[in-house]
Each structure stands twice: as structure tokens, then as C-alpha cells.
């Protein structure tokens, strides 16, 4: 059998299923997929496969797939942190929790009845990913969830900027891809202020804690910038809201006086820790303070960030559109959204065509090309 015949045999019909709350993002992914695969779209004119989630009055649920998926190469896109989706339970509006979204994901896989040729789950922010290790007699929900998905027939799991990618050790023989949005963040910042990225002599990369050092080291390496780090001095004798309170942020690194600094982390939850770090940098006379975070949860709203922006503590915050944006976020003067839909569509297209995605896992060539483009400008 020729190589082209083998490739044609392996390539299933492309289908994308967006779970609750991902409609806008999936529409953008579908738009780019049609551009990449012109002339290869299903007769419906879309790669999106419709589903119907249903709820009973008790809150119990089911999902119905409204299109055949036999021999399809199916990509499930799920945002388990979209609390903007609600359902009725005993007459009350209930926001969907991460557990609800994860259960719906399993319902869709169950509804496929094993008919899909291949199943890939794209879960940008990993379900229970913050609980990545056991420090007491406590559950390891993320590890169990990964194993459960694989046991249900999922072939690949794709996530972005996992809190700790070592969770993949729970499924060592299965496909797990952890992708960093480094290229898109750098490109967005170049559009915001190219001098910050291009001038390595007056810009530093700052890690807000020891856990973020690996991603900060990558930024520092590809951009040729100095690296600094804060570490959190905690009170381990107390537990407040499920975590040990931070006593102080201690800084390790060279002087930041007069420097532009980019603080890089995987997520902004309440934002307290990020703002504390930015405040400490301003105390040390940093010029501009910019935050890169893959996921902007903003669990306690924007008031703290609005005040920090007005006070000159923070100049800009960049997060992706991989998860639900809290209402009002896009209107904040300090906020910049990094669109990842084209990138996700490209990943799907390459995987469906049985092509390697190595260059997406390490986008150094694309980063250098973007830097050269702006240097020439």
C-alpha cells in the first residue's frame, strides 16, 4: 500500500464538538478549519457536530449527539471553568461547576457508543489540574479523571499550560500534550509595545513563585532576557480558604530599577498574589509591569486590578480566550485578550492529517520569525 493510501486510510472525517459554553470559540475554530481545508467541508458547511444537552428537574442530565459520528475523527472542546452556563435544578438557576462540565464531557463520549474512529479531548485548563500532588490523605482528582477518560476510549488529551505537567504520569502509555501559548503571548505583546519585547537590555522576566520558574526560564531563554524570581513565604501552621496564607514575597535576582518587567504565570485566580508581586516590583522602582497569564479566572472580580491600574502598580494584563471571560473583562483598560482559536484550529487540522505537531510544542522558529518581523519594522 502506498504512503498516500495509508494516510488516506488513517485520516478520519473531521468533526468538532463544542460542549456547553464554548460556542463562540468553536465558531472561530470552525472558521479557520474551513480556511485550512477548503473544499473538504461536510455537506452541512461546517465541521461542528451538533449536540443537545438535556436536564431533568432534579438536575440529572443526558447528552444526545445530533449527527452520525461513525468513522469520524472527533475533537471535543470543553471549558470546565465556564460558570456562565446555567441549568434549572428544582426551579433554581444553578451555574455549571467544573464537575458538571466534566460529567457532560463523559456523557458525550458515552453517547458516541464507540463509533468514532478517534477521540481527542481539548481541555485548555485541565480539570482539577491544581490538585496535582498529594501532601496528605487527600484525593487526586486530576489523575483519576485522566485515567477515566482513557478508559472510556479517549485517544488523545490536549491541554494548555498545565499547572504541573507531571500529572500525565497517571497515564504514562497514553497521548497527553501540554502546549504553551508562548508564541501568541509574545506576538500580542509586540503589537501592544514592541520595544518591551525587542529590548532585552531594559526588560526582565519575573517568576511570581518557584512553581512558575520553568515557563519563565523558557521566555528568558528565547528572548535573551534576565530572569528574576519571587518565592512565597507561607504560614504552614494555618489553612485559609484551602491554602496556607502568604506572609511575604521574597525576591531573588538583580535590580529591577528602571526596567520593564514581565510577570509570567499559568493563571490568575483571585489575583491577590499577582498584585502583591507587581506591588513589590514597583517598590523596587520597576518601570512598566506587565502580566502574562494563560488563564484569567478573576474569581473575585476586577476591582483589585482596576485599583492597581489606577495606582500605577500594573500597566497591562494578557490572558488567552481559551476559557470563559468574566463579563466586563474585555472592557477593562488594562486587559488584552490573546486569541488562540486559529492555533487550536491548526492543531486540529495537523492532527487530523496525521502530521507531526512538534513545531507547535516548541515554537522557537515562529517566535524568532515574529521578532525579526518587528525588528525590520
BANU-746112 format. One line per field, with one value per residue (C-alpha): x, z, y; residue number from 1. Coordinates in nm, 2 decimals. Layout:
X <- (X:...)
Z <- (Z:...)
Y <- (Y:...)
resi <- (NUM:...)
REM end
This chain:
X <- (0.00:0.14:0.21:-0.07:-0.32:-0.21:-0.26:-0.60:-0.69:-0.58:-0.75:-1.10:-1.37:-1.30:-1.56:-1.55:-1.79:-1.81:-1.95:-2.16:-2.02:-1.77:-1.99:-1.81:-1.47:-1.57:-1.73:-1.39:-1.21:-1.46:-1.39:-1.02:-1.06:-1.27:-0.99:-0.72:-0.92:-1.10:-1.32:-1.31:-1.60:-1.90:-2.22:-2.36:-2.09:-1.93:-1.70:-1.91:-2.12:-2.43:-2.52:-2.82:-2.76:-3.08:-3.16:-3.44:-3.59:-3.37:-3.05:-2.99:-2.87:-2.81:-2.65:-2.77:-2.55:-2.75:-2.53:-2.36:-2.00:-1.92:-1.56:-1.52:-1.20:-1.37:-1.23:-1.41:-1.35:-1.45:-1.42:-1.47:-1.44:-1.73:-1.96:-2.16:-2.36:-2.66:-2.93:-3.25:-3.25:-3.57:-3.67:-3.35:-3.07:-2.75:-2.42:-2.23:-1.93:-1.61:-1.77:-2.08:-1.88:-1.66:-1.97:-2.11:-1.78:-1.82:-2.18:-2.08:-1.81:-2.07:-2.32:-2.07:-2.11:-1.76:-1.85:-1.59:-1.26:-1.06:-1.14:-0.93:-1.03:-0.91:-0.94:-0.75:-0.74:-0.71:-0.99:-0.87:-0.52:-0.42:-0.46:-0.15:0.02:-0.08:0.06:-0.18:-0.47:-0.64:-0.79:-0.60:-0.89:-0.69:-0.51:-0.83:-1.01:-0.73:-0.75:-1.13:-1.12:-0.87:-1.07:-1.37:-1.18:-1.02:-0.71:-0.55:-0.57:-0.45:-0.42:-0.25:0.00:-0.08:-0.03:0.21:0.25:0.37:0.00:0.05:0.23:-0.11:-0.15:0.21:0.13:-0.13:-0.11:-0.10:0.01:0.08:0.11:0.24:0.09:0.44:0.43:0.09:0.17:0.49:0.31:0.03:0.28:0.47:0.15:0.10:0.45:0.72:1.01:0.93:0.99:1.27:1.49:1.64:1.87:1.58:1.33:1.33:1.12:0.99:0.85:0.59:0.69:0.90:0.63:0.63:1.01:1.01:0.78:0.97:1.30:1.17:1.07:1.40:1.59:1.41:1.41:1.76:1.64:1.74:1.54:1.42:1.20:0.98:0.92:0.62:0.70:0.39:0.25:0.22:0.05:-0.27:-0.51:-0.73:-0.97:-0.79:-0.43:-0.16:-0.16:0.13:0.34:0.57:0.70:1.08:1.28:1.58:1.75:1.93:1.79:1.47:1.51:1.42:1.35:1.03:0.92:0.70:0.55:0.46:0.22:-0.02:-0.34:-0.48:-0.74:-0.83:-0.53:-0.41:-0.07:-0.01:-0.09:0.13:0.42:0.36:0.34:0.68:0.83:0.70:0.85:1.18:1.13:1.04:0.92:0.64:0.49:0.31:0.14:0.13:-0.12:-0.27:-0.59:-0.76:-1.02:-1.06:-1.26:-1.32:-1.38:-1.17:-1.19:-0.84:-0.69:-0.88:-0.73:-0.39:-0.40:-0.51:-0.24:0.03:0.11:0.01:0.03:-0.12:-0.25:-0.26:-0.46:-0.60:-0.95:-0.92:-1.16:-1.47:-1.41:-1.59:-1.85:-1.69:-1.33:-1.29:-1.39:-1.11:-0.84:-0.56:-0.68:-0.56:-0.70:-0.48:-0.69:-0.60:-0.87:-0.65:-0.38:-0.63:-0.77:-0.42:-0.35:-0.67:-0.60:-0.25:-0.35:-0.64:-0.39:-0.16:0.11:0.36:0.29:0.65:0.69:0.38:0.52:0.84:0.76:1.11:1.12:0.79:0.89:1.21:1.03:0.79:1.08:1.26:0.95:0.91:1.28:1.26:0.96)
Z <- (0.00:-0.10:0.17:0.03:0.05:0.41:0.50:0.34:0.53:0.87:0.82:0.96:0.87:1.08:1.33:1.62:1.92:2.14:2.48:2.68:2.68:2.40:2.11:2.03:2.05:1.84:1.58:1.54:1.52:1.26:1.06:1.05:0.98:0.67:0.55:0.61:0.45:0.16:-0.04:0.22:0.44:0.51:0.32:0.61:0.55:0.89:1.09:1.40:1.51:1.70:2.04:2.27:2.65:2.84:3.21:3.43:3.70:3.96:3.79:3.63:3.27:2.94:2.61:2.26:1.95:1.66:1.38:1.28:1.41:1.26:1.12:1.24:1.39:1.67:1.87:2.19:2.31:2.67:2.91:3.26:3.42:3.24:3.52:3.28:3.17:3.40:3.43:3.62:3.93:4.14:3.97:4.06:3.82:3.90:3.74:3.59:3.80:3.68:3.79:3.58:3.27:3.32:3.36:3.04:2.86:2.97:2.86:2.51:2.49:2.62:2.35:2.08:2.16:2.03:1.67:1.64:1.46:1.71:2.01:2.11:2.41:2.40:2.76:2.77:3.15:3.30:3.52:3.88:3.75:4.06:4.27:4.10:4.40:4.74:5.05:5.30:5.29:5.01:4.67:4.34:4.12:3.81:3.79:3.83:3.57:3.31:3.37:3.35:3.01:2.87:3.00:2.81:2.48:2.45:2.24:2.29:2.56:2.47:2.74:2.77:3.03:3.28:3.64:3.67:3.35:3.57:3.61:3.28:3.48:3.57:3.21:3.10:2.80:2.66:2.45:2.66:2.51:2.72:2.49:2.59:2.44:2.44:2.08:2.09:2.41:2.26:1.94:2.13:2.34:2.03:1.90:2.24:2.27:2.05:2.25:2.56:2.39:2.15:2.40:2.62:2.79:2.97:3.01:3.26:3.30:3.66:3.81:4.08:4.26:4.23:4.05:3.75:3.70:3.41:3.19:3.29:3.20:2.85:2.80:2.93:2.70:2.38:2.44:2.58:2.89:3.25:3.50:3.85:4.09:4.39:4.64:4.87:5.24:5.38:5.73:5.72:6.07:5.92:5.63:5.49:5.20:5.14:5.13:5.36:5.38:5.23:5.48:5.23:4.88:4.88:4.57:4.41:4.12:4.00:4.04:3.85:3.89:3.57:3.40:3.22:3.38:3.25:3.52:3.38:3.54:3.44:3.59:3.77:4.03:4.29:4.17:4.52:4.47:4.13:4.25:4.56:4.33:4.10:4.40:4.52:4.18:4.18:4.53:4.37:4.11:3.81:3.51:3.34:3.50:3.25:3.34:3.11:3.23:3.02:3.22:3.36:3.61:3.82:4.08:4.29:4.01:3.87:4.14:4.27:3.92:3.84:4.15:4.08:3.73:3.85:4.11:3.85:4.00:3.68:3.33:3.13:3.17:2.89:2.91:2.64:2.53:2.60:2.89:2.97:3.01:3.31:3.19:3.18:3.14:2.78:2.87:3.13:3.01:3.14:2.98:2.65:2.52:2.33:2.06:2.05:1.81:1.50:1.69:1.81:1.46:1.32:1.58:1.49:1.12:1.15:1.39:1.16:0.87:1.07:1.07:1.34:1.59:1.72:1.60:1.79:2.11:2.07:1.86:1.87:1.49:1.48:1.77:1.60:1.28:1.47:1.64:1.31:1.15:1.42:1.42:1.05:1.11)
Y <- (0.00:0.34:0.61:0.83:0.54:0.47:0.84:0.85:0.53:0.67:1.01:1.00:1.26:1.57:1.66:1.91:1.90:2.21:2.15:2.39:2.75:2.70:2.82:3.14:2.98:2.68:2.90:3.07:2.74:2.62:2.94:2.87:2.50:2.58:2.82:2.55:2.27:2.45:2.22:1.94:2.06:1.83:1.90:2.10:2.36:2.32:2.09:2.14:1.84:1.94:1.80:1.85:1.86:1.80:1.84:1.69:1.90:1.72:1.83:1.49:1.52:1.34:1.44:1.35:1.37:1.50:1.38:1.05:1.02:0.68:0.68:1.05:1.18:1.37:1.67:1.76:2.11:2.16:2.46:2.32:2.66:2.83:2.92:3.14:2.84:2.76:2.50:2.46:2.24:2.23:2.56:2.74:2.86:2.67:2.77:2.47:2.37:2.20:1.88:1.94:2.02:1.71:1.49:1.63:1.55:1.19:1.19:1.29:1.02:0.77:0.88:0.80:0.43:0.35:0.46:0.74:0.65:0.85:1.08:1.38:1.59:1.95:2.08:2.41:2.44:2.09:1.97:1.96:2.04:2.24:1.93:1.77:1.61:1.45:1.61:1.45:1.20:1.37:1.29:1.31:1.41:1.51:1.18:0.99:1.20:1.13:0.76:0.77:0.94:0.70:0.40:0.54:0.53:0.88:0.86:1.20:1.47:1.82:2.09:2.42:2.54:2.27:2.37:2.08:1.87:1.57:1.48:1.29:1.03:0.90:0.78:0.71:0.50:0.74:1.06:1.38:1.71:2.01:2.32:2.66:2.98:3.15:3.25:3.40:3.59:3.74:3.83:4.01:4.20:4.30:4.46:4.63:4.77:4.62:4.79:4.59:4.26:4.37:4.55:4.28:4.53:4.70:4.42:4.13:3.81:3.76:3.44:3.51:3.19:2.88:2.68:2.92:2.91:2.66:2.86:3.18:3.02:2.95:3.31:3.43:3.19:3.27:3.64:3.67:3.85:3.84:3.63:3.71:3.52:3.57:3.30:3.28:3.27:3.09:3.02:2.65:2.64:2.78:2.70:2.98:2.91:2.58:2.71:2.83:3.21:3.40:3.60:3.78:3.77:3.75:3.85:3.67:3.84:4.15:4.51:4.59:4.96:5.14:4.80:4.69:4.36:4.08:3.86:3.51:3.26:3.00:3.15:3.45:3.32:3.59:3.80:3.87:3.70:3.86:4.21:4.16:4.07:4.37:4.60:4.46:4.53:4.89:4.93:4.83:5.11:4.89:5.10:4.90:4.59:4.36:4.03:3.72:3.46:3.18:3.17:3.47:3.34:3.66:3.48:3.79:4.03:4.32:4.58:4.50:4.52:4.84:4.99:4.85:5.00:5.34:5.33:5.25:4.91:4.72:4.85:4.56:4.21:3.95:3.63:3.39:3.33:2.96:2.98:3.18:3.56:3.70:3.97:4.31:4.18:4.29:4.65:4.69:4.94:4.72:4.40:4.24:3.92:3.67:3.48:3.11:2.99:2.99:2.80:2.54:2.50:2.45:2.18:2.00:2.02:1.89:1.60:1.50:1.49:1.26:1.53:1.60:1.88:1.90:2.26:2.36:2.21:2.41:2.72:2.88:2.92:3.10:3.32:3.42:3.49:3.73:3.90:3.95:4.09:4.36:4.43:4.51:4.73)
resi <- (1:2:3:4:5:6:7:8:9:10:11:12:13:14:15:16:17:18:19:20:21:22:23:24:25:26:27:28:29:30:31:32:33:34:35:36:37:38:39:40:41:42:43:44:45:46:47:48:49:50:51:52:53:54:55:56:57:58:59:60:61:62:63:64:65:66:67:68:69:70:71:72:73:74:75:76:77:78:79:80:81:82:83:84:85:86:87:88:89:90:91:92:93:94:95:96:97:98:99:100:101:102:103:104:105:106:107:108:109:110:111:112:113:114:115:116:117:118:119:120:121:122:123:124:125:126:127:128:129:130:131:132:133:134:135:136:137:138:139:140:141:142:143:144:145:146:147:148:149:150:151:152:153:154:155:156:157:158:159:160:161:162:163:164:165:166:167:168:169:170:171:172:173:174:175:176:177:178:179:180:181:182:183:184:185:186:187:188:189:190:191:192:193:194:195:196:197:198:199:200:201:202:203:204:205:206:207:208:209:210:211:212:213:214:215:216:217:218:219:220:221:222:223:224:225:226:227:228:229:230:231:232:233:234:235:236:237:238:239:240:241:242:243:244:245:246:247:248:249:250:251:252:253:254:255:256:257:258:259:260:261:262:263:264:265:266:267:268:269:270:271:272:273:274:275:276:277:278:279:280:281:282:283:284:285:286:287:288:289:290:291:292:293:294:295:296:297:298:299:300:301:302:303:304:305:306:307:308:309:310:311:312:313:314:315:316:317:318:319:320:321:322:323:324:325:326:327:328:329:330:331:332:333:334:335:336:337:338:339:340:341:342:343:344:345:346:347:348:349:350:351:352:353:354:355:356:357:358:359:360:361:362:363:364:365:366:367:368:369:370:371:372:373:374:375:376:377)
REM end
